[in-house]
């Protein structure tokens, strides 16, 4: 059980009131406004000749694929980290910055190789704090088997930052037999979830709001590329798409895939593992655990005839013993995610219209 009180200072109105010509917190929350910002502002400006009006030859994915002259395929991704607080149960901003980018590469089936690291530091930040973060990044890189090979540092005036912001960019190699993309999702595919959901977001909120639990509730922050590698070794061609469950959680990730692949998804609520402490905290804070962020969880959309075999492999991996088959892909209605509840009813899991948990990564 969770004990204590909370101030509510970390929460924002879940529904933005009317349109705005300024950036809102919800534009970074992984929901509807963030998707609109990307598709309506960024992609039209950055697409190249021959690309679609949506700005991509392929649906959006966690990494861009670069094909070299000899046919070698590389995955390329970038991510920025503004988490508050800097240190939380199970991790810190440095560990998160390494594993977050490693996991984006992993969702393309790539072997992560190299990272860059950019730091925006606020004047007055204690050097001991920076040292802890950088040491954590080194340890995380060693654990993930990647090298941080270049970087940059900028300092902003006191009061014009929040301690540390970090950007990491990653490059990885995609094996020849791996083809992972939302465009490969087909009706009849099964949806696998790698473990319990909501722990990272609740670990962050427990620090912000002073919540105490009978048992420690650490973030699920972890590298996923070795888990993916084991699945690829088992049945590479059967893995149609992967998506990690960061901002916006499980529900937002499923919505993105359903919209990008022009399919529907039906999810069995009873199959979704949620730790009791997470469920209790979500009830106390008025949060839906399916929208709470994770940093070591992903969904895999796989061919139905390989689902049980891949599930068995998944459950053998560290941190994935509670993996489940949670649903399946259907042809219509396109872009809709339906949750079949434990009581026999159903409800639509929609994209968030606001920001329920700002700055969780």
N, C-alpha and C positions, 0 to 999 in steps of 0.2 A: 504494500500500500504506500501511496505517496503521502507525505505529511508536509505541512507548512503552508505558507500563503504566497500569493504572487501579486505583483503590482499591475500587471497588464501592460507595462511600458514597452514590451517587445512586440506588441500586436498592432496591426493596422486594420482599418475597416476592410472587410473582405470584398466589398463591392465598390469599386471606384464610382463616385457620383458624377455621371455625365462624362463628356469627352474633355480632354485637356490638351493644351499645346505645350505642356512641359512634361519632363520625365517624372514618372511616379515610381515608388518602390516596387510596385507590381510589374513594371517593365523588366525587372530582373528576377521574377519569381518562378519562372518555368511554366507559366500558365498562358491564358489567352492573350494578354497584352504583350507578353514577351514574344509570342509567336507572330503577332501582328507587326511588332517592331522589326522583326527579322524579315518577314516576307514582304512587307509594304515599304520599308525604308532601306534596309541594308542590301538585300538581294538585288533589287532593281538597279542600284548604283554599282554593284560590284560584279554583276554577271558579265560574261564575255560573249562575243559574237558566236551565234549558233546555239546558245543555250535557250531554254524555255523562258516563258514570261515569269515563271516562278524563280528563275535564276539558277537552275541546276539541271544537268542532264540526268542525274539520278536524284531520288528523294533525299532530303537532308539526313545526315548520319553523324555519329560522334566524331568521326575523322574524315578528312578528305583523302582520296586515293590519288597518288601520283604514279604515273607509269613512265619508267625510264626508257631510254632508247633500246636497251637490250631486252625489254619486256619485264624487267623487275618491277614489282609493285611495292610502293611505300605508302604508309599511312602517316598523315601529318595533322596535328591538332594543336590547339592552344586553349588555355583556360586561365582565368583570373580568380584570385581568392581574397575575400574581404571578411572572413568569418569573425564574429565577435561573440564570446571572448577569444583571445588568441590561443588559450590553453583550455582544454575541456576533457572530461573523462574519456580515456581511450585515444587521445590524440591532441594535435595542435595544428596551427596553420601551416607549419612547414611539412609535416607528415601528410597533411591533406593535399598540399600543392603538388607533391610528388605522386602520391597514389591516385589523385584525381585525374591527372593527365595520363598516367600509365593505364588507367582503366578506360579512358576514352580510346586509346590505341587498341586495347584488348577487345573492345566492342566491334572492331573491324577484323578481329582474328589475327591482329598483328603481334609480332614479337617486339616489345618496346626496346629501343636501343639507346637513344640519346635524348637529353632534355636541355633546354635553356632555362634560366631563372632570372626574372627581373624583379627588383625590389623598389617599392616606393615607401620611403621611411619618413616619419614625422620628426621634426626637430624636438629634442628632449627625450626621445626613446632611450631607455637604459640599454647600454651595450650588453649587459648580461641577458636581457630579454632577447636581443637579436642573436646573441651567441647560442642560446637554447634553441631558437628556431632553426638556425643554420645547421647545428649539430643534428637536430631531428631530421632535417632534409637529407643530410649525408647518410644517416642510418637507414632512412626509408629507401634511398636510392640503392644502397647496398643490398637491402632485403629484396628489392624488386629486380636487381640485376641490371640496372641502367646506370649511365654516367651523365652527370651534369657537366657539360663541356663549355658553356658560354653563358654570359649574363650581363646585367646592367643594374646600376643603382642610381636612384634619384632621391633627393631630400626636399620635402616641402616644409613651409613655415609651421611653427607651433600653432596648433588649433585648426590647421587646414588639412589634416589627415586623421587617421585613427590608429597610430602606432605603426602598423605594417600592413601593406598590401603586397601581394606576390602574384606575378604572372609566370606560368611555366608553359613552354611549348615543347611538344614531343614528336619524335620521328621513330617509326618502326617499320619492320619488314613484314610483308604479307606473303605467306606461303602460296605456292601455285595452286594448291587444291582448295583454297579457301575463297569463298565468294559470299560475303555477308552484306546484305542490303535490305532495306524495307521493300524494294521492288521485287524481292524474291518471295515475299509472304503470299501464301495461297489459302483459299478456303479449305478447311479440313485440317490445317496445321494445328498442332497442340502448343500451348503456352506453358513454359516451365518458369518457375520462380526459384531463385537460388537460396532463399532462406527467409527468416522472419523480417518484417518491415518496420520502419519507423524509429529505430534505435538512435541513429545519428542525430536527427532533429530533436528528439527528446533529451539526449545527452546535453546538447547545446542549451535547450530551454531550462533544464534542471539547474544549470549554473546561473543563467540570467535571472531566473525567478526564485532561486533559493530553495528548490525542492529537495527533499531528502527521501531516499528509498531504503527499505530494509536490506535489499541487496544492491550492490553497485550496478549501475546501468551504463556501461561504456559505449561509446560510438562503435559502429561496425566498420569503421575505416580500415580498409585492407586492399592489397593489390589483387586483381582478378585475372591477370593474364595466364597464370599457371592453371587455374580452373578451366579457362577457355581452351587452353592447349590440350588438356586431358579430354575435353569433349570433342575437339577437332580430331584428335588421334583416334577416337572411337568411331565417329561418323561425320566427317567433314561436310560431305555434300548434303546431309540431312539438316544442317544448321542453316536456316534461311536468314534469320536476323537476330541480333543481340542489342540490348539497350540497357545501360545502367540507370539506376533509379535515384537520381540526385534531386535537384530542385523540383518540387511538385510531386515527388514520390512516385509510387507505383501507378496511381491513376493517371497522372500527366503523361508518363512514359507510354502507357497503353493507348491513350488518346492520340499522341503524336504518331505512333505506328499505324493505328487504324486510319487516320486521316491521310498519311503519306502513302499507304498501300491501297487506299480506297476499299477497305473491307470493314466488317464489323467484328467485334470480339465479345464473347460471352464468358464471364468469369464466375466461378463458384466461390462464394464468400467463405464457406466452411473450409476450403482448401488453403486459404491464405493464413500463414502462421504469423501471429502477433504475440510478443512476449506479454505476460500479465502486467508487468510494471509499465510497459509502454501503453497498454490499453487503459490502465488506471490513470496515468498521467494525461493521456489524450482526453479522457472523460473529465478530469479536473480542469484542464485548460480549454476545453471546448474545441478540440482538434479532431479531424478525421485521420486515423493512422494511415489510410491509403494515400493521403496527400503529403505525408510527412517525409522529409528527405532521408536518404540513405547514402552511405559512401562505400559500401562493400556488398551491394546487392545488384542483381540484374535479372532481366527476363530474357528467355531464349524462345524464339518462335521456330519450331522444328517440324519436320515431316512426321506425320502421325505414326507411321510404322516403326520409327526409331525413337519415339518419345520415351518409352519405358527403359530402353537400354541407356539412353542419354541421362535419364533421371538417376539410374543406378550409379553411373559414373559420377554424376554431380554430387550425390550423397557421400561419395568416398572422399571428397575434397575437404580440406580444412575449412571450417566455417560454413559448410553447406549441408550439414547433416539433416536440416529441417526442410530441404528443398522439396517442392511439390509440383505436380501438374495442376495448374489452377484454372485452365479454360481452353477454349478452342477458337479458331478463326472461322467466321461465317461470311458469306458473300454480301449480305446486306442486313440493315441499312448502312451504307458506307460512312465511315468515320464515327460510328457510335460504339461505345463500350457499355455493355449491360452487365450489371452485377446481380447474380441470382443469390438472394439472401437466405440465411439459415431458416427463416420462417416460411419459405416457399414463395415469397414475393420477388420483385425485382425493382431495381432503380438504375438510372443512367448515371455513370461516372463521367462527369463533364470536365472540361478544362477549368482550372481555377480562373475566376475573373479578377481576383485580387491577390494580395500577398499575405498569407497567414503566418509565415515565419521568415522575416527578413534576415539576411546575412548569416545563413547557416553553412555557407561554403565559400 
